[in-house]
Amino acid sequence: MSRAIGDHYLRPYVIAEPEANEVLVLATDGLWDVFSCKEATTLAMRCIVRSKERGMSRHGACRVAASVLTKVALERGSRDNITVIVQQQQPHPSFPACTSAAAESWGCAAS
């Protein structure tokens, strides 16, 4: 992605308008090939909320969310490079449940 930001001939293919969400998910194509923006942010926030409930710091909770997103992308069959960074923008009390096995193993799915 960073290679394309300054390349004007790639402008039609690079989305420069971020979606406003409670969480920022910065990721390579390996994630976006198998996740919609809504799916990724919902899963990330669910992981952050669950991790914080278990006493993790905000930073630690974001690391868990990035790890879960990476593992779920692999489970969904992504064959591209997968790098994920998650940053929480503001807290949100509840998000819908996720159903992936990796998310459940990290405790991010609804109980």
C-alpha positions in Angstrom: 0.0 0.0 0.0 2.7 2.5 0.9 4.3 2.0 -2.5 1.2 3.3 -4.2 0.5 6.4 -2.1 2.9 8.6 -4.0 2.4 7.0 -7.4 -0.2 9.2 -9.2 -0.8 6.7 -12.0 -2.1 4.3 -9.3 -4.6 6.9 -7.9 -7.6 5.2 -9.5 -6.8 2.0 -7.6 -5.9 3.4 -4.2 -8.7 4.5 -1.9 -7.5 7.6 -0.1 -10.7 8.2 1.9 -10.7 6.1 5.1 -14.0 4.9 6.6 -14.7 6.4 10.0 -14.9 3.6 12.6 -14.1 3.0 16.2 -11.1 1.1 15.1 -8.4 1.6 12.5 -7.4 -1.6 10.7 -4.3 -1.0 8.4 -3.6 -4.1 6.5 -2.2 -5.5 3.3 -4.2 -7.2 0.5 -4.0 -10.6 2.2 -6.6 -9.4 4.7 -8.8 -7.4 2.4 -9.0 -10.2 -0.2 -11.0 -12.2 2.4 -12.6 -9.6 4.7 -14.9 -6.7 4.1 -14.2 -3.5 6.0 -17.2 -4.1 8.2 -16.2 -7.7 9.0 -12.6 -6.7 9.9 -13.6 -3.8 12.1 -16.4 -5.8 13.9 -14.0 -8.7 14.6 -11.3 -6.3 15.7 -13.5 -4.5 18.1 -15.0 -7.7 19.5 -11.4 -8.9 20.2 -10.5 -5.6 21.8 -13.6 -5.6 24.1 -13.0 -9.2 25.2 -9.3 -8.7 25.8 -9.9 -5.6 27.9 -12.6 -7.5 29.9 -9.8 -9.9 30.7 -7.5 -7.1 32.0 -5.4 -6.5 28.9 -4.1 -3.0 28.2 -5.4 -1.1 25.1 -2.1 -1.9 23.3 -2.2 -5.6 24.2 -5.9 -5.8 23.1 -5.0 -4.3 19.7 -2.2 -6.8 19.3 -4.6 -9.7 20.0 -7.1 -8.2 17.4 -4.3 -8.0 14.8 -3.3 -11.6 15.5 -6.8 -12.9 15.3 -7.5 -11.0 12.0 -4.3 -12.5 10.5 -5.2 -16.1 11.6 -8.8 -15.8 10.3 -7.6 -14.5 7.0 -5.4 -17.6 6.7 -8.3 -19.8 7.7 -10.4 -18.2 4.9 -7.7 -19.1 2.4 -5.9 -15.9 1.8 -2.8 -16.6 -0.3 -1.4 -13.0 -0.4 0.9 -11.4 2.1 -0.9 -10.6 5.4 0.2 -7.8 7.7 -2.3 -6.2 10.1 -2.1 -3.3 12.5 -5.0 -2.4 14.7 -5.5 0.8 16.6 -8.6 1.5 18.7 -10.0 5.0 18.1 -12.6 5.1 20.8 -14.3 2.6 23.0 -17.5 0.9 22.0 -19.6 -1.2 24.5 -20.8 -4.0 22.2 -20.3 -5.6 18.8 -21.9 -8.6 17.1 -20.3 -12.0 17.7 -17.8 -13.5 15.4 -17.8 -17.2 14.6 -14.3 -18.1 13.3 -12.4 -20.8 15.1 -9.4 -18.6 15.5 -11.5 -15.9 17.0 -13.1 -18.3 19.4 -9.8 -19.7 20.4 -8.7 -16.2 21.4 -11.9 -15.7 23.3 -13.2 -13.1 20.9 -16.5 -14.8 19.9 -19.7 -14.3 21.9 -20.2 -16.7 24.7 
